[in-house]
Amino acid sequence: MSLSHTAAEYMLSDALLPDPATSRAKGLRLELPSDRLLKFITVGLPLFLVSLAFAREFSAGSQISCFSPTNFTGKQSSYVDTACWDSLVHHGVDAEGHAITKSLWVLKVFPYSLLVVAVLMYLPYLLWRYAAVPALHSDLLFVIDELDKSYNRSVRLVQHMRKVQQDSEEPEQFWEEYERARRERYFEFPLLERYLTCKQHAHSLAFIYILRNILLLIFLAATCLYLIFLHLNIFFQDEFSCSIKTGLLRAEPHIPSLIPCKLVFFSVFQLISFSVGGVYVLLVPVVIYNALQLCQWDKGLLSVYEMLPAFDLLSRKMLTCPVNDLNVILLFLRANIAELTSFGRLNAVSALRETTANKEDIDTVIDFMTLLAGLEATKPKH
């Protein structure tokens, strides 16, 4: 008997979680993996493509090639290229023979507009970082710490129960006292449960998270519409007619009225716009999925912790509308599951609990550890 008692003591001592060697504050992930991926793509893709466009511009030199008359000198041809690139206005004739002009200046600012797109895509991340991350960080630290502490309290309670049962001269009286303590909820550790219950009635984190995804959707849609506008109006015209008869050259008779020009970088800009627009369209369902995560509860994590005494946030149906701060905390707890040491222990106990024959005799982790310690309840638990 002493050998079994010693083994039970060692088992329960090993079940206690050690104090973390380092602070959890630096290891917490305050962005969901899908949100981090979205930030990397939406911000990094336009910056990467713009850098390629600028690199090509610096390496290739002039972005325009105009067909100057054969009698022009080299300096005159260079002047034509520069003047047409500065004006970037197409002169044409409509079906009725009237002269029309069409500005192509959007092509000149296209790389810079992608820089603006990258800045806009970064704004939702800044909103989340400065409006939600400080509160979320403190919530996660408190909840993770309390969940691990609740697990350790349960193990210490089992150790104490085992010692009391061994010292008790009447085992029947011990189990009656145990049943009365459970009915009167003496095993309750209410701080964490009440804290999580209060978070059900708070909506600041959920509002900021939804606003972040809405802003991201708006910016994605605006960028796609902008690219569609470019393709419908400008990105199918790589050649245009330029007029340099302005200023001092207006009265020069040897200068033609219109000079044909071709945009050298046109195909590159088309490829960039197609790449950005195609990727952003594919990211729209991901953003919608992220926002819809708040429409359902992640009950798997809390259900494992219901094995702890009096932690019945689910069984008492306290989970109401999922769009609240508690659901946001649960999402980030799932992302920081490596920091939650007690979850792995309880998950293993939960798996063993499912394979136990007498499931009606196991209600909490106290019951399970009591059975492991060699104690048997004389009365079935309800």
Steps between C-alpha positions, in 0.01 A plus 500: 500500500785740584650443156175595326460805721857611426440450127181705523684781678770508231234496227313792647821694562604454138157617385567848638606754240837666562523876512595639157872566478450807284228760473213417267463865403759483222380169355133584451369520146275801471407434138322198362700304240250587226516871591879492491491337159258764372721781627808348339332458159289817482785726609799310365371418151454860372828608662684214332349567157558875528865439584529287186335775293735765638800275447401449137447874455845583632667227297314549173513880495225671304148361546380634165612470139384762248546476123652838420539620138816386327632854473510538880836491672574282800436784744171584330387136523592494867303819552196342331516198734531721806222738396257220413575318826441818699168576330381141441190617313354311206371714210251328274192544284155362578257344249364840404842647426526712815834523679505335841761473773542226759733527798714196579657650813365210711769279347767733632373483856406131489806381700437767762133404520609148593704649782181670619323162477767341721458777759121459497534123549720564802245727669273215628803341662589830672141531621515152653845551650430827678129465577466131594839337563570661843168379645523163326854449629399552863191280456701213354765520772237491773290222347798274418645551846167431672429188292836351597449603862153346503650174380765508774236580762304196388805274532581636846139447598527137391815464710321639801194281443719195475672584828166562674360173367799306628472660843124450519384215725160479329530500118123528462499824693779635281303442180186652650699809589646503148153485343374780725800717410428449130134589540586818688774582245787515750733396219417807300770741377271778375746775403586375152146390415353831609767686305418308184130555563561875519684483170181363344337836562790703356525567127795736452746237372237341277403840357862590421565159345192525279584861411851389405367242257237739360766763431716237335208394282431862402864561407518175302182587310617858436833376365332250270261768370793736442684235299185422301466870419860509376451199276176625351624851431876499465666160516395408145671798341874456484534738204389864485549815295693776667508870413811707576388815322476702818677806629788613278446209261140587424586702185776270370391375154740203480360335813210259432176557685491148649780256575423132558636358830505162667511421874793267562389397853140431403517118516675514838224715650239266355667201662528680836136606496380151407711346777383739771135486394494120468661441839275755673188337355616165637556655843144628532360158613781474755406837652132400509592170667701684766206724580257205510714322760324711761164356399564165669651393831823306533356263761778246475737693726251583774350150498839358599521736797153404615670202660623745763273542803201727448628627165179454304480800271362276226281260696314784668437646151666828583629535144258729321561702184854421386582852380670619818844536657495150652488342156792718388698386805420136420623546142831637624527237772481241223781686318706502824426142599874434541506748790209320668682212669199366686304448177722212388468329839124537514462399138680174575282443806193575287605237247538244778169606644326418173633143512408439863233238553326662798447845352227577748757491782725765343369856498810713550875466496478454879302182450743371238807570712327352801454176309863510393605547863330173596182648647161370398173678554250299691210687347432571136522866414212673329 
